[in-house]
Every structure is written in structure tokens, then in C-alpha cells.
Amino acid sequence: QVQLVESGGDLVQPGGSLRLSCAASGRIFGLNVMGWYRQAPGKQRELVATLTDDGSANYAASVKGRFTISRDDARNTVSLQMSSLKPEDTAVYYCHVWEARRPNVNYWGKGTLVTVAS
């Protein structure tokens, strides 16, 4: 069982930067993907960025070039560095983990709120 806790959400001005972190408790084994999703008010949850255990990253077109995902497998953490933030980046950001050994299981955190406004 993996539990995820996000941190770092805050109110930030347009053009600003913010770093989100997610700590996973419980061991993550084998082939896996860690990532970030977000859900804005009135919208569906959408992928922001994912990073596999072998270092392959994938970004939503809307954040490419502005956001960077990274992970520390020794500490079981995944982070999202966000820069040049826009009001449309306002959302609750969720950490997600998927393991190939349990393909039907998706682990989610409870989310952290990012508000981009002046």
C-alpha cells in the first residue's frame, strides 16, 4: 500500500514560480510511473506531467517548457517545479503513482491547491 502526501501549494502571482512536492510512504517496486495531475474548478482532472523510473518524462502541452518534474527514488518523492505560472494553472494538484506489478491500482494523494492570481 502506498500513501501519498502533497505539499507546496500556495497563492502566487502570474509569472511567479512554485515547487510542489509529494512524499510516498510504503515501498514502490519495479517498473513504475510517478506523476502530477490537476483539476480546476468545474473541469475534469487532467495530466500535468509523469516520470517513469527509468527517467522518461511526459508533459501536457500546456505546461511544456514551464514545468519540470523530478523524482528522488531514495527518498520516494516526486516534485514539480512550476515557473511562468498563469491564472489558468490554478487548480488542485494531485500526486499519482502507478506500479506495473499492480496495473489496476492507482495511488492518489489528497491534493494541494495552487492559486495563480494578482
VOTOR-895667 format. One record per residue (C-alpha): residue number from 1; x, z, y. Coordinates in nm, 4 decimals. Layout:
% residues N
@k:NUM, east:X, up:Z, north:Y .
...
//
This chain:
% residues 118
@k:1, east:0.0000, up:0.0000, north:0.0000 .
@k:2, east:0.1342, up:-0.0980, north:0.3406 .
@k:3, east:0.0174, up:0.0616, north:0.6648 .
@k:4, east:0.0926, up:-0.0977, north:0.9991 .
@k:5, east:0.1087, up:0.0674, north:1.3402 .
@k:6, east:0.1474, up:-0.1377, north:1.6555 .
@k:7, east:0.2812, up:-0.0177, north:1.9883 .
@k:8, east:0.3792, up:-0.1552, north:2.3262 .
@k:9, east:0.0513, up:-0.2848, north:2.4639 .
@k:10, east:0.0083, up:-0.2368, north:2.8371 .
@k:11, east:-0.1192, up:-0.3774, north:3.1643 .
@k:12, east:0.1255, up:-0.6338, north:3.3023 .
@k:13, east:0.1171, up:-0.8737, north:3.5950 .
@k:14, east:0.1108, up:-1.2510, north:3.5428 .
@k:15, east:0.4625, up:-1.3784, north:3.4918 .
@k:16, east:0.5748, up:-1.0472, north:3.3505 .
@k:17, east:0.7192, up:-0.9533, north:3.0141 .
@k:18, east:0.6231, up:-0.7142, north:2.7392 .
@k:19, east:0.7533, up:-0.6245, north:2.3952 .
@k:20, east:0.5254, up:-0.5317, north:2.1088 .
@k:21, east:0.6468, up:-0.3531, north:1.8003 .
@k:22, east:0.4939, up:-0.2924, north:1.4591 .
@k:23, east:0.6169, up:-0.0378, north:1.2095 .
@k:24, east:0.5260, up:-0.0768, north:0.8437 .
@k:25, east:0.5085, up:0.2230, north:0.6158 .
@k:26, east:0.5391, up:0.1506, north:0.2492 .
@k:27, east:0.7808, up:-0.0895, north:0.0909 .
@k:28, east:0.7413, up:-0.4633, north:0.1412 .
@k:29, east:0.8682, up:-0.6520, north:-0.1635 .
@k:30, east:0.9802, up:-1.0040, north:-0.2278 .
@k:31, east:0.8596, up:-1.3148, north:-0.0504 .
@k:32, east:0.6551, up:-1.2064, north:0.2478 .
@k:33, east:0.5381, up:-1.3022, north:0.5923 .
@k:34, east:0.5104, up:-1.0691, north:0.8912 .
@k:35, east:0.3277, up:-1.1781, north:1.1985 .
@k:36, east:0.1147, up:-1.1245, north:1.5029 .
@k:37, east:-0.2413, up:-1.2325, north:1.5708 .
@k:38, east:-0.4587, up:-1.1710, north:1.8733 .
@k:39, east:-0.8243, up:-1.1513, north:1.9611 .
@k:40, east:-0.9526, up:-1.1972, north:2.3119 .
@k:41, east:-1.2974, up:-1.0707, north:2.4165 .
@k:42, east:-1.5677, up:-1.2954, north:2.2781 .
@k:43, east:-1.3216, up:-1.5053, north:2.0791 .
@k:44, east:-1.2050, up:-1.5248, north:1.7205 .
@k:45, east:-0.8798, up:-1.3778, north:1.6047 .
@k:46, east:-0.6005, up:-1.6339, north:1.6248 .
@k:47, east:-0.2446, up:-1.6676, north:1.5036 .
@k:48, east:0.0278, up:-1.5963, north:1.7584 .
@k:49, east:0.3463, up:-1.6044, north:1.5531 .
@k:50, east:0.4696, up:-1.5476, north:1.1990 .
@k:51, east:0.8113, up:-1.4956, north:1.0476 .
@k:52, east:0.8980, up:-1.5222, north:0.6793 .
@k:53, east:1.1514, up:-1.3042, north:0.5020 .
@k:54, east:1.3931, up:-1.5983, north:0.4943 .
@k:55, east:1.3719, up:-1.6448, north:0.8709 .
@k:56, east:1.1250, up:-1.9270, north:0.9157 .
@k:57, east:0.9205, up:-1.8775, north:1.2339 .
@k:58, east:0.5937, up:-2.0356, north:1.3334 .
@k:59, east:0.4287, up:-2.0142, north:1.6760 .
@k:60, east:0.0950, up:-2.1069, north:1.8233 .
@k:61, east:0.1330, up:-2.3962, north:2.0650 .
@k:62, east:0.0020, up:-2.1808, north:2.3482 .
@k:63, east:0.2909, up:-1.9320, north:2.3199 .
@k:64, east:0.5792, up:-2.1503, north:2.2059 .
@k:65, east:0.8735, up:-2.1138, north:2.4385 .
@k:66, east:0.7370, up:-1.7915, north:2.5890 .
@k:67, east:0.7107, up:-1.5574, north:2.2906 .
@k:68, east:0.9743, up:-1.4681, north:2.0317 .
@k:69, east:0.9071, up:-1.2966, north:1.7022 .
@k:70, east:1.1739, up:-1.0969, north:1.5231 .
@k:71, east:1.1946, up:-0.8569, north:1.2323 .
@k:72, east:1.4191, up:-0.5825, north:1.1033 .
@k:73, east:1.3775, up:-0.5584, north:0.7283 .
@k:74, east:1.5944, up:-0.2493, north:0.7031 .
@k:75, east:1.3503, up:-0.0656, north:0.9285 .
@k:76, east:1.0372, up:-0.2506, north:0.8150 .
@k:77, east:0.9498, up:-0.3563, north:1.1675 .
@k:78, east:0.8359, up:-0.6738, north:1.3348 .
@k:79, east:0.8436, up:-0.7292, north:1.7098 .
@k:80, east:0.7033, up:-0.9760, north:1.9570 .
@k:81, east:0.8866, up:-1.0367, north:2.2828 .
@k:82, east:0.6470, up:-1.1894, north:2.5332 .
@k:83, east:0.7517, up:-1.3415, north:2.8617 .
@k:84, east:0.5923, up:-1.5516, north:3.1361 .
@k:85, east:0.2666, up:-1.3829, north:3.0497 .
@k:86, east:-0.0586, up:-1.5423, north:3.1618 .
@k:87, east:-0.4057, up:-1.3944, north:3.2095 .
@k:88, east:-0.5178, up:-1.5916, north:2.9043 .
@k:89, east:-0.2736, up:-1.3909, north:2.6940 .
@k:90, east:-0.4991, up:-1.0894, north:2.7449 .
@k:91, east:-0.6136, up:-0.9731, north:2.4021 .
@k:92, east:-0.5818, up:-0.7108, north:2.1351 .
@k:93, east:-0.2694, up:-0.7956, north:1.9365 .
@k:94, east:-0.2657, up:-0.7225, north:1.5646 .
@k:95, east:0.0274, up:-0.6927, north:1.3288 .
@k:96, east:-0.0139, up:-0.8596, north:0.9901 .
@k:97, east:0.1764, up:-0.8574, north:0.6620 .
@k:98, east:0.1268, up:-1.0775, north:0.3573 .
@k:99, east:0.3183, up:-1.0460, north:0.0323 .
@k:100, east:0.3408, up:-1.3237, north:-0.2241 .
@k:101, east:0.3159, up:-1.0683, north:-0.5071 .
@k:102, east:-0.0329, up:-0.9746, north:-0.3776 .
@k:103, east:-0.1633, up:-1.3043, north:-0.2421 .
@k:104, east:-0.5198, up:-1.1848, north:-0.1965 .
@k:105, east:-0.4233, up:-0.8822, north:0.0103 .
@k:106, east:-0.3802, up:-0.8907, north:0.3868 .
@k:107, east:-0.2495, up:-0.5876, north:0.5681 .
@k:108, east:-0.3579, up:-0.5370, north:0.9286 .
@k:109, east:-0.2781, up:-0.2858, north:1.1960 .
@k:110, east:-0.5422, up:-0.1437, north:1.4280 .
@k:111, east:-0.4169, up:-0.3436, north:1.7235 .
@k:112, east:-0.2658, up:-0.2840, north:2.0651 .
@k:113, east:-0.4208, up:-0.4040, north:2.3898 .
@k:114, east:-0.2316, up:-0.6366, north:2.6215 .
@k:115, east:-0.3891, up:-0.6985, north:2.9601 .
@k:116, east:-0.2376, up:-0.9539, north:3.1950 .
@k:117, east:-0.3823, up:-0.9151, north:3.5424 .
@k:118, east:-0.2800, up:-0.8654, north:3.9010 .
//
